[in-house]
């Protein structure tokens, strides 16, 4: 079962890459479809991680405490918010912009936070799938019976992301937490890397994707979350 679940996770990484690759061409023709492809891939990935969480509890007697491991706790937090319709479901920058602008073609100022690849990974980088930090912050401030997170999750996730720093950087250019978006892709990759030592002996890869991502999580150094490649951006969408 763990092999099947990891297969699902690996395929969601592939699907997200493909959705992002198509975004540039499709968004000018059919924005809802282009954005929907990204959202579907992100949701599928979050659910695949959650399925691995459940199976590891059932089959491996919980070898890692996901809620005490920041890389994994963050993924479960986003997944639970989307699954239970909390904190605006942690909107992507695309959906946030549509919901908060008079028109998608309006230009808005946001603060974008990317997490750089490890210095060990020369020339490496990540494509961009921005999620709302304002929504995630809202989730972390909710009572536990609403967020379904431990009371320790707020500080665990904020410290992992060094959120104080990027909030201060945004404030320095006149933007608030509501204007901040963080790149989901390096965070999902870091979760896979954190998970790898606990599942590697239980996975039999049956596809090219599963083999590739199993190797990737084994050999790649995690993205750096204590420092950021961040900047103010101007953002708009086609009508």
ABEGO torsion letter per residue (X at the ends): XAAAAAAAAAAAAAAAAAAAAAAAAAAAABAAAAAAAAAAAAAAAAAAAAAAAAAAAAAAGGABBAAABAAAAAAAAAAAAAAAGBGGGGBBAAAAAAAABABAABBBBBBBBBBBBBAABBGBBBBBBBBBAAAAAAAAABBAAAAGBBAAAAAAAAAAAGAAAAAAAAAAAGBBAAABBBBAAAAAAAAAAAAAAAAAAABBBABAAAAAAAAAAAABBBBBAABBBBBBBBBBBBX
